[in-house]
Amino acid sequence: MLNVVIFGAPGSGKGTQSDLIIKEFGLEHISTGDVLRAEIKEGTELGKIANDYISKGQLVPDELIIDMLANVLDSKENSKGVIFDGFPRTIPQAEALKKMLNERGTDVTLMINLHVEEGELINRLLERGKSSGRSDDNIDTIKSRLEVYHSQTAPLAEYYIKEGKHHTIKGVGTIEEIFERIKERIKERINIHL
Ligand code: AMP
């Protein structure tokens, strides 16, 4: 299986690039943010709990996310591979992902770390906020999300460097230019595994 973790700060373009990667490589998409927003819309117990965290720009507790991920992963069992978008966001989530994939006879193939500087991230998120209808695309919540990213999520880069799977990609330029950079890295990685 080709399992790609797409990583980066809020607004770095993970969702946009995921769509292109999926089309090119025929992967399934798992976005924990999308799954949580669907739970909120349906008014489930998990959705109610998640909503409190999301609207404050904080992370939903690991246990809830890991259980949710395991359920979603089982529904993708017969796929060519999965792109993980917005997951993992903490070291315990990365360890849990490795365990879940190993139990299914596979592993993370590579991690793509989209790098975009802070001013650009804030501009993009404010722009998206005009049409996204997302409760967390406003300036106060954006600032919390960026703080949470730096303190809890960014250290994950180190985890994937140690695993030998980390690739930094410059996340500025046109959508197509950025995708070309990503595609090249994925193809290199596939060749190594052949
Ligand atoms: P996203 O759509 O990936 O930007 O996620 C939106 C929000 O959902 C985040 O700010 C978190 O509150 C929550 N969330 C999404 N994925 C995770 C995760 N892997 N761990 C914890 N919280 C998450």
Residues whose N, C-alpha, C, O or C-beta is under 5 A from the ligand:
A	BS01	AMP	T32 G33 D34 Y53 I54 G57 Q58 L59 V60 I65 D85 G86 F87 P88 R89
